């Protein structure tokens, strides 16, 4: 668990990028960090009025005559779902269970959220609802009782989803391994800055180790980064 400076972002996962480089290759490390970070969304349903070109027909006695549709439109009421960014989170796997981790304060007030999951070959992202996955797994949000952390089981479609899971069994960094001054990456969706199709990486550093087992980091984050992961980049490790 990490305490961040500048903004209340309670969830972070410290991962050694040296291990990430060994697993995926140095050049791919940033790409894989980004693919492990997902956007959490809420949905708004509304009806929009659209004007579409249309052929118009009129009756003249027994004959039906088509009137040219040039410059003619028809007004149509169409339902539409608008997705709004709510926060960030990270895909992890532990003991062969695929989990999604975020900050409790991101989802506790509204558990009916969606996960924006990029698709392979540049397909339109899938807005996957938690409620549907909960019906299949029987698991909703699992909240920590003493930290700002929330977990759930994420159902994926390997043939379609362009994502990565971070294996915590051998990649989570230990508190005693981290030193003040170490470089880190922060990944997430700073929605207040710009609407992003993919998460943004920001550099930072470990500024203090607290006696309660917490780690204080120094970086600039914005609303929307809440729940996103922190990746540890040892100074003698991966140079990217």
Rosetta blueprint (number, residue, H / E / L):
1 X L
2 X E
3 X E
4 X E
5 X L
6 X L
7 X L
8 X L
9 X L
10 X L
11 X L
12 X L
13 X L
14 X L
15 X E
16 X E
17 X H
18 X H
19 X H
20 X H
21 X H
22 X H
23 X H
24 X H
25 X L
26 X H
27 X H
28 X H
29 X H
30 X H
31 X H
32 X H
33 X H
34 X H
35 X H
36 X L
37 X E
38 X E
39 X E
40 X E
41 X E
42 X E
43 X E
44 X E
45 X E
46 X E
47 X E
48 X E
49 X E
50 X E
51 X E
52 X E
53 X E
54 X L
55 X L
56 X E
57 X E
58 X E
59 X E
60 X E
61 X L
62 X L
63 X E
64 X E
65 X E
66 X E
67 X E
68 X L
69 X L
70 X L
71 X L
72 X L
73 X E
74 X E
75 X E
76 X E
77 X E
78 X E
79 X E
80 X E
81 X E
82 X E
83 X E
84 X E
85 X E
86 X E
87 X E
88 X E
89 X E
90 X E
91 X E
92 X E
93 X E
94 X E
95 X L
96 X L
97 X E
98 X E
99 X E
100 X E
101 X E
102 X E
103 X L
104 X H
105 X H
106 X H
107 X H
108 X L
109 X L
110 X L
111 X L
112 X L
113 X L
114 X E
115 X E
116 X E
117 X E
118 X L
119 X E
120 X H
121 X H
122 X H
123 X L
124 X L
125 X L
126 X E
127 X E
128 X E
129 X E
130 X H
131 X H
132 X H
133 X H
134 X H
135 X H
136 X H
137 X H
138 X L
139 X L
140 X L
141 X L
142 X E
143 X E
144 X L
145 X L
146 X L
147 X L
148 X L
149 X L
150 X E
151 X E
152 X E
153 X E
154 X L
155 X L
156 X L
157 X L
158 X L
159 X L
160 X L
161 X E
162 X L
163 X L
164 X L
165 X L
166 X E
167 X E
168 X H
169 X H
170 X H
171 X H
172 X E
173 X L
174 X L
175 X H
176 X H
177 X H
178 X L
179 X L
180 X L
181 X L
182 X L
183 X E
184 X E
185 X E
186 X E
187 X E
188 X E
189 X L
190 X L
191 X L
192 X L
193 X L
194 X L
195 X L
196 X L
197 X L
198 X L
199 X L
200 X E
201 X E
202 X E
203 X E
204 X E
205 X E
206 X E
207 X E
208 X E
209 X E
210 X L
211 X L
212 X L
213 X L
214 X L
215 X E
216 X E
217 X E
218 X E
219 X L
220 X L
221 X L
222 X L
223 X L
224 X L
225 X L
226 X L
227 X L
228 X L
229 X L
230 X E
231 X E
232 X E
233 X E
234 X L
235 X L
236 X L
237 X L
238 X L
239 X L
240 X L
